């Protein structure tokens, strides 16, 4: 396998890249420039939920390529309307489209503050998020992210953001209703170690927010688009978000982010309050509509749930004898070890399988939602082999 000489590269070295150059992808597999294939259970970090180059999305985008690539949001874009109706479902009324998850989260806290301003509650500006969270790397999204490693070198951070302990029972006692505009929460923290929010804790938090006129923002950047077995993870909780953000898997690799809200809250984003040049462009919106349509096909999400339960059992069998905690829902899985897992990821890659870290000691596994049972079993078999190689090499 080849490795780019970073000393000669014209790229800023903001990524600690794997020693791979990928040139082709189809379904659950990718190929490098030397023709070697890899079972890709990174899915582009939960982006390629329908696998690489899904035919239904490819066909729809190819047709759109012949018609119109870009136009300003000052014009009506029919593909936006179609995608918005699908994503909003029964719980939301309107969508704002952008290019990424970070942009969606920026839009969410801006909308929360603007809504409070419009309600004559100008003192309610604080945004609260939770330890281990990750909401993006732009200014506001970084300030909402409660991870010191993300902040290092970028202080002072944007003011108005504070953090509370994730899953702590008494957390509502630390929230000032007079100052707080919104609480921002991931139901499963992806970058933070694939940690799931306790359902009773979430329900209590949502009830507190509702009683105290605090907006509940649910960040579904990584958990959305069917990843956990429902279109959005909040459907597995007894809550209804005031604002929801989505990105990654909604566009099958085309840059797309979305913020969803009910009409009364969305009304605060009136003319000129927020915008984007490329967000909601015809190509991305066509990809979103085709992707979400496929995910909402009868039986698809039920199949994801069944595969998720099957896969966790396979992983448990593969890791028998090792001290590991298996976390997650649907096909969003984390395996928490007691030591750094970088060598394990290297062994997996050398054995033809790609996976990711979620912190130093958590193996993050994100198969395409279309992965077959045979492919799920193949990953588990390779994991068992790689675990044994890892331990033998110590």
N, C-alpha and C positions, 0 to 999 in steps of 0.2 A: 504494500500500500504506500502511496506517496504522501509526502508531508510538505506543505508550503514552507519555504524559508521565510520566517516572519521578519528577519532582519532586512530582507529585500522587498517586503510587501509594502504597497502604498496604502494599506488599510490601517486605521487605528486599532490597536490591540486591546479592544474592549471585551473580547470574548476569549475564554480559555478553550480553544477549539480542540475537538478530537482529531487524531491524525488520519483523517479520512476526507476525501473529496468525492461527494455524491453527485452522480450525473444522471440518474434515472430512478423513477419510482413507479410502482404499480401495485395496487392493493396493499398488502401488508409488508411488501418488500421494497428495498432500495438497492441500487448497485453503485459501486465506486468506479473510478475511471479505468481500473484494470479489469473490470467485469465481474468482480466478486460480489455476491449477493448477501444481504443481511436482513434478517427478520426485524423489522423496525417497530419496536414497542415504545418509541418516543412519540410517534405521530406528530412530529414537528412541535413538540411540547403541547399536546392536546389540541392540535389544529386540524390534522388530517383525520377527522372522525369517521369519514367514509372511506378511509384508505387513500393511497396516493392515486391521483388522476382518476377519480370516479367518473364513470361514463356519463351519468345523468348531468353532472355539473359541467363536464367537458363539452357535451353537446350544447347545453344552454349558453355557455359563455362563447363558444365558437359562433353560434348564431348572432349573438350580440356584437361580437367583433366585426361582423360585416355591416352593422347598422350604425353604432355610435359608441365611442370609447369614453368621452368625457363631455360634460357640459356643466355650466355653473349651477349652483343650487338656487340661483335666482329664477330658474325655470323649473317647471314640473317634470319630475322624472318618474315615469310609471313603475319602473322596477322597484323604486323605494316604497311606493304605496303597497305593492304586493308583498314585499318582504316585511314591512311594518305590520300588516294585518296578521301575518303568520306568527311573528314573534310576540306580538302583544297578547294574542289569545283572548281569554275571558277576563284576565286580571288587570290588564293595562289598556290604555286608550291610544297613546301616542308614543312614537319613537323618534329619537334624534340619532342620526347615523354619523359616524366618524371613522377613523382609520385603525384604531387599536384599543386595547383594554385600558391603557393609561389615559388615553383621551376620553374614553367613556367615563372613567372615574373622575377625571377633572370636571367633566360636564355635570356629573352627579352632585358633587359638593357645591359647585357653583349654583346649580338649580336649587339645592336645599337652602342656601343662604338667600338667594333671590326670592324664593317663596316666603321665607320668614320676613324679609324686608317688605314684600308686598302685603303681608298680613299685619303690617305695623308693629312687628316684633324685632326691631332693629338690634336689640341687645342679644338676640339668639343667633350667634355666629359660630360657636364652637363645633368642631367635628371630632367625634371620638371613634377610635379604632382599637384594635386589640393586639396584645403581644403575639409575636411570630407572624403577624399579618404581612401580606405583600399586595400592594395596590398599584405599583408601577414606579417608573423612574423619572417622570417629569416632576416639576417643582412641587405642585400640590399633591400629586399621587405619592411622591417620595415622602412628603411630610406626613401623609396618612399611613405610611408603611412603618410598622413598629419593629424595625430591625436595625440595630446600630450599624451593622456592616454596610447597609445601604446608605446611611447618613454620613459615614466617615469621609471627611474632606469637603463636604458640601454645606456645612453650617455657616451662618445661621439658617435654619430651615424656615419655610413659610410659617408665620404665626397662625394660631387658631386651631391647631391640631394637638390632641393629647391621647394617651394610651392607657388602657385598663387591662387587667389580666383576663386572658381567654379562658372561658369555661369556669370562672370563679363565681360561686353561688351568690355572694353578696355584692356583686359588681354594681347593681343599680343604686346602692347606697352611696356610691362615689360619683354619681352623675348629677350635675346641677341643672335642673329643668329650666331655670331662668336664663341660662347662658347657652344651652346646647341646641343647635339646629338639627343635627343628625348624628346617628350612630351608623358606622360603616362596618360591614361584617362579611367574611367568607364563611360559608357553612362547612366547607372542607378547605383547610388552608393548604394550598398546593406547595408553594415555595417554602412554607413554614413547616414542612415535614409530613404532609398528608394527614393533618389532625382534624378530626370531625368535631363540630360543635355539638354538645349534648342537647338533645331535643327539649328537655324540660327547661334547661338554661335559656335556650333560644326563645321558647314560648314565653317565659317570664320576662325576658328582655323586651320582646315585642309588645307585650301587654303594658309594661312600664312606659315604653315610648309612646304608645297610643294614648295612654291616660295623661301624658305630660306634653303633648303636642311636640314630640320629637320625631323627625322622619327616620324611618328605618331603610337604609340603603344596603341592599344585598349584592355583593360582588360575585357574579357568576362567570367571570372571565374564563376560568378553567373548568368549573363544574357544569357549565351550560352546554347546550347543543347535544343533549342526550348522554353526556359522559357518565353520569351516575345512575342511569336507568330511567330517568324522567327527563323531559325537555330541559327543565331547570331543577336544581336540587331543592329549592324551597318548597316544591310540591310534595316533598317527603316530610315536611314539617307543618305544623298547624299555624302557619303564618301567611300573611299577604304583604309583601314588601311595598313600601311607598315608592321607592325607586329601585330599579334593577339595572345592573350593567352586564353586558355580554360582549364577547369578542372571540378570539382564537377559533374554535370549531365551527362558528356560524358560517364561515365563508370558504371552507375547504382549502385554505391557503391563500385566498385573495384577501388583501388587507381590508378588514371590516370590524368596526366596533359599533355597539348600540347602547343607548340608554332608554329605558322604558319607564313610563309614569302614567298615572291616571290623569284625566283631563284637568281637574282642578289644580293639580301641582304643575303639570306641563304648561299651563297657561302663563306661568311666570317667565318662561322663555319666549318672550314676544319678539317682535321684529328688532334686530340689531343687538340682542343681548348675548348671542353666542353664534358661532359659525365655523366653517371649515371649507377649504378649497376643494380637497379631493374626497372628503367623506361623503358616502352615499353615491359614488359615481356609478354609472350604468353597469360596468363590468362587475364590480364587487357586489352590487345589489342583485344582479342576475345570479351570481354564485350563491349568495345568501338564500335567495328564494329556492333555488334548486336543492341546496343542501338541507334546509329545514323541511322542505316538502318530503325529501327522502326519509328523514328521521321520523317524521310524523306518519309515515305509511303504517297501516295496521300491522301490529305484531312486532315492529322493529324495536321499540323501547322495551317491550316485555322480553324480547330475545336478549337485549343488553343485560337486563337484570339476571336472567338465567345464566348467561355466560359469566357474569361477575361472580355469582355464587360458585359455579363450577371452577372458575379460575382460582379463587381463593383457596378452595380445597386442594387443588393441584399444587399451589405454592406451599401450602402447609406440609403436604407430603414431601415436596422437594427439599424443604428446609428442616425436615425431621432431624432432631439431634442438635440443632443449632438454637441458640438463644435469640429469638427474633419475635417481634410483634407485627402482625399483619393488620394494616389499617385501610380504610377507604370504603367506597361504595360503587356498585356497578363496575365499570372498567377504569376506575381511578383508584390505583392501589399503591400503597407504600409498605415497605418492609423495613422496620426499624431494628437495626443491629446495635450492639454494644461498642462498636468500633467503626472507624472510618471505612467507607465502602468503595473508595476509589479503586483499589486493586480488584474488587469484584466486578466493577463495571468494565475494567480492562480485560479481565478473563472472559466476560460475556462477549465483548466485541471481538476478541480473537477467536471465539467459538461461533461467530456469525450472528450475534444477537445484539441489538442496541437498546439500552435503557438509560435512565437519568438519575442523578442525585436529587434529593430534596433536603438540603443541608448535609453535613458531613457524614451522618450515620444512617441515612434513610435512602433506600433504593426506591426510586419512583418508576412505576410501570404503567404506561399509557398506551395500550394496544388500540389499533383502529376498532371502532365499534362493529365493523364488518369482519373482524378476524374470525376465522373458523375455529371450531373446537379442536381440530387437529393442530392448528397454529398455536393455540393457547397451551396445549399439551407439549408441543415442541419447545416452547419457551420454558416451561417448567422443567422439562428434561435437561435442557441446556443449563438452566440455573443450578440444578443438582450437580451436574458435571463441573460447573464453574466454581461452585462452593467447595467442592472437594479439592479442586486444583488450588484454590485460594488458600485453604487450610494446610494442604501439603507443602505449599511453598513458603510457609511461615518459618 
